[in-house]
Amino acid sequence: MFKAVVISTSYLRLAVNESMQKYLCSLGSNIEPQSHFPKARAALEALSGNISFSRNIPTRPVNMNTQRDFLNALFIIQTSMSAEQLKQEFNRIEEALGRDRSDPQRSFKDRTIDIDILGKVSDNPKVPDYLTSLLTDLGIGS
């Protein structure tokens, strides 16, 4: 009886580990980033006990007509959520921090916070050129 419990526990532990995914994600803000970044990070940390962030860097806006520079970072989050579930959580955080997701032009406007999934770490997702220097902060790349 005891042996069966140990095997079941080991199997359960293995099944849980196999269902965990690591996602490479980006974080950006060009409206009061000094205020919104810490709040977003705290909300993201509440989603997973296994999350690591790169340093924050200022960047110029891409495909936007604005005078406001961005603050950007990358992070890796390990979770049992699917990419779709994780994106829903990211959207919830964005909305809680004032992002209007109903605006069809939102991709071309200033934003309080923007959280995107770039892909599974194991798939070597494409990272925008202006953020590639942050990969080494997360132990990815050279």
C-alpha positions as a Markdown table, in Angstrom:
| # | Residue | x | y | z |
|---|---|---|---|---|
| 1 | Met | 0.0 | 0.0 | 0.0 |
| 2 | Phe | 2.7 | 2.5 | 1.0 |
| 3 | Lys | 4.7 | 1.7 | -2.2 |
| 4 | Ala | 1.7 | 2.4 | -4.4 |
| 5 | Val | 1.3 | 5.8 | -2.8 |
| 6 | Val | 4.9 | 6.7 | -3.4 |
| 7 | Ile | 4.6 | 5.6 | -7.1 |
| 8 | Ser | 1.3 | 7.6 | -7.4 |
| 9 | Thr | 2.9 | 10.7 | -5.8 |
| 10 | Ser | 5.9 | 10.4 | -8.1 |
| 11 | Tyr | 3.7 | 10.0 | -11.2 |
| 12 | Leu | 1.6 | 13.0 | -10.1 |
| 13 | Arg | 4.7 | 15.1 | -9.6 |
| 14 | Leu | 6.0 | 14.1 | -13.0 |
| 15 | Ala | 2.6 | 14.9 | -14.6 |
| 16 | Val | 2.5 | 18.3 | -13.0 |
| 17 | Asn | 6.1 | 19.1 | -14.2 |
| 18 | Glu | 5.3 | 18.1 | -17.7 |
| 19 | Ser | 2.2 | 20.3 | -17.9 |
| 20 | Met | 4.3 | 23.4 | -16.9 |
| 21 | Gln | 5.4 | 25.7 | -19.7 |
| 22 | Lys | 7.9 | 28.5 | -19.8 |
| 23 | Tyr | 6.9 | 31.5 | -21.9 |
| 24 | Leu | 9.1 | 34.4 | -22.9 |
| 25 | Cys | 7.1 | 37.6 | -22.6 |
| 26 | Ser | 7.5 | 41.4 | -23.0 |
| 27 | Leu | 6.4 | 44.3 | -20.8 |
| 28 | Gly | 6.2 | 47.9 | -22.0 |
| 29 | Ser | 4.7 | 51.2 | -20.9 |
| 30 | Asn | 4.9 | 54.8 | -22.2 |
| 31 | Ile | 2.4 | 56.4 | -19.8 |
| 32 | Glu | 3.8 | 56.8 | -16.3 |
| 33 | Pro | 6.0 | 53.7 | -16.6 |
| 34 | Gln | 7.6 | 54.4 | -13.2 |
| 35 | Ser | 4.2 | 53.9 | -11.7 |
| 36 | His | 2.8 | 51.1 | -13.9 |
| 37 | Phe | 5.9 | 48.8 | -14.2 |
| 38 | Pro | 6.0 | 48.0 | -10.4 |
| 39 | Lys | 2.3 | 47.4 | -10.3 |
| 40 | Ala | 2.4 | 45.1 | -13.4 |
| 41 | Arg | 5.3 | 43.2 | -12.0 |
| 42 | Ala | 3.5 | 42.6 | -8.7 |
| 43 | Ala | 0.4 | 41.3 | -10.6 |
| 44 | Leu | 2.6 | 39.1 | -12.8 |
| 45 | Glu | 4.4 | 37.7 | -9.8 |
| 46 | Ala | 1.0 | 36.8 | -8.2 |
| 47 | Leu | 0.3 | 34.6 | -11.3 |
| 48 | Ser | 3.4 | 32.4 | -10.8 |
| 49 | Gly | 6.0 | 31.8 | -8.2 |
| 50 | Asn | 8.4 | 31.1 | -11.0 |
| 51 | Ile | 9.0 | 34.3 | -12.9 |
| 52 | Ser | 12.2 | 36.2 | -13.7 |
| 53 | Phe | 12.6 | 39.7 | -15.2 |
| 54 | Ser | 15.3 | 41.3 | -17.3 |
| 55 | Arg | 16.4 | 44.8 | -16.5 |
| 56 | Asn | 14.2 | 47.7 | -17.8 |
| 57 | Ile | 15.4 | 49.7 | -20.7 |
| 58 | Pro | 14.1 | 52.9 | -22.4 |
| 59 | Thr | 13.2 | 52.4 | -26.1 |
| 60 | Arg | 11.8 | 54.5 | -28.9 |
| 61 | Pro | 8.2 | 53.9 | -30.0 |
| 62 | Val | 7.8 | 51.5 | -33.0 |
| 63 | Asn | 5.0 | 52.0 | -35.6 |
| 64 | Met | 3.5 | 54.8 | -33.4 |
| 65 | Asn | 3.3 | 58.5 | -33.8 |
| 66 | Thr | 4.1 | 59.7 | -30.2 |
| 67 | Gln | 6.6 | 61.8 | -28.4 |
| 68 | Arg | 6.6 | 59.4 | -25.4 |
| 69 | Asp | 9.4 | 56.9 | -25.1 |
| 70 | Phe | 8.7 | 53.4 | -23.7 |
| 71 | Leu | 10.1 | 51.5 | -20.8 |
| 72 | Asn | 10.5 | 47.8 | -21.8 |
| 73 | Ala | 11.6 | 44.6 | -20.2 |
| 74 | Leu | 11.4 | 40.9 | -21.0 |
| 75 | Phe | 10.4 | 38.1 | -18.6 |
| 76 | Ile | 10.1 | 34.4 | -18.4 |
| 77 | Ile | 7.0 | 32.9 | -16.6 |
| 78 | Gln | 6.5 | 29.3 | -15.8 |
| 79 | Thr | 2.9 | 28.3 | -15.6 |
| 80 | Ser | 0.5 | 25.4 | -16.1 |
| 81 | Met | -1.8 | 27.8 | -18.0 |
| 82 | Ser | -2.2 | 27.6 | -21.8 |
| 83 | Ala | -1.0 | 30.5 | -23.9 |
| 84 | Glu | -4.6 | 31.6 | -24.3 |
| 85 | Gln | -5.3 | 31.5 | -20.6 |
| 86 | Leu | -2.1 | 33.4 | -19.8 |
| 87 | Lys | -3.0 | 36.1 | -22.4 |
| 88 | Gln | -6.4 | 36.5 | -20.8 |
| 89 | Glu | -4.6 | 37.1 | -17.4 |
| 90 | Phe | -2.3 | 39.6 | -19.1 |
| 91 | Asn | -5.3 | 41.4 | -20.6 |
| 92 | Arg | -6.9 | 41.5 | -17.2 |
| 93 | Ile | -3.8 | 43.1 | -15.7 |
| 94 | Glu | -3.6 | 45.6 | -18.6 |
| 95 | Glu | -7.2 | 46.6 | -18.0 |
| 96 | Ala | -6.8 | 46.9 | -14.3 |
| 97 | Leu | -3.9 | 49.3 | -15.0 |
| 98 | Gly | -6.0 | 51.5 | -17.3 |
| 99 | Arg | -5.5 | 50.0 | -20.8 |
| 100 | Asp | -8.5 | 50.4 | -23.0 |
| 101 | Arg | -8.6 | 47.1 | -24.9 |
| 102 | Ser | -11.9 | 47.9 | -26.6 |
| 103 | Asp | -10.3 | 50.6 | -28.8 |
| 104 | Pro | -9.5 | 49.2 | -32.2 |
| 105 | Gln | -6.6 | 51.7 | -32.6 |
| 106 | Arg | -5.1 | 50.7 | -29.2 |
| 107 | Ser | -2.0 | 49.2 | -30.9 |
| 108 | Phe | -1.1 | 52.7 | -32.3 |
| 109 | Lys | -1.7 | 54.6 | -29.1 |
| 110 | Asp | 0.2 | 55.4 | -25.9 |
| 111 | Arg | -0.4 | 52.8 | -23.2 |
| 112 | Thr | -0.2 | 52.4 | -19.5 |
| 113 | Ile | 1.0 | 48.8 | -19.8 |
| 114 | Asp | 1.4 | 46.3 | -22.6 |
| 115 | Ile | 2.1 | 42.6 | -21.8 |
| 116 | Asp | 2.7 | 40.2 | -24.7 |
| 117 | Ile | 3.6 | 36.5 | -25.0 |
| 118 | Leu | 6.5 | 36.2 | -27.5 |
| 119 | Gly | 6.3 | 32.3 | -27.4 |
| 120 | Lys | 7.4 | 29.3 | -25.5 |
| 121 | Val | 11.0 | 29.5 | -24.4 |
| 122 | Ser | 11.6 | 26.0 | -25.9 |
| 123 | Asp | 10.5 | 27.3 | -29.3 |
| 124 | Asn | 13.2 | 30.1 | -29.4 |
| 125 | Pro | 10.6 | 32.8 | -30.1 |
| 126 | Lys | 11.4 | 35.9 | -32.2 |
| 127 | Val | 12.3 | 38.9 | -30.1 |
| 128 | Pro | 12.1 | 42.4 | -31.4 |
| 129 | Asp | 15.6 | 43.7 | -32.3 |
| 130 | Tyr | 15.3 | 46.6 | -29.7 |
| 131 | Leu | 14.9 | 44.0 | -26.9 |
| 132 | Thr | 17.5 | 41.4 | -27.9 |
| 133 | Ser | 20.1 | 42.8 | -25.5 |
| 134 | Leu | 17.8 | 41.8 | -22.6 |
| 135 | Leu | 17.9 | 38.1 | -23.4 |
| 136 | Thr | 21.2 | 37.5 | -21.6 |
| 137 | Asp | 19.6 | 38.9 | -18.4 |
| 138 | Leu | 17.4 | 35.9 | -18.6 |
| 139 | Gly | 20.1 | 33.4 | -19.4 |
| 140 | Ile | 19.1 | 33.1 | -23.1 |
| 141 | Gly | 21.4 | 33.7 | -26.0 |
| 142 | Ser | 25.0 | 34.8 | -25.9 |
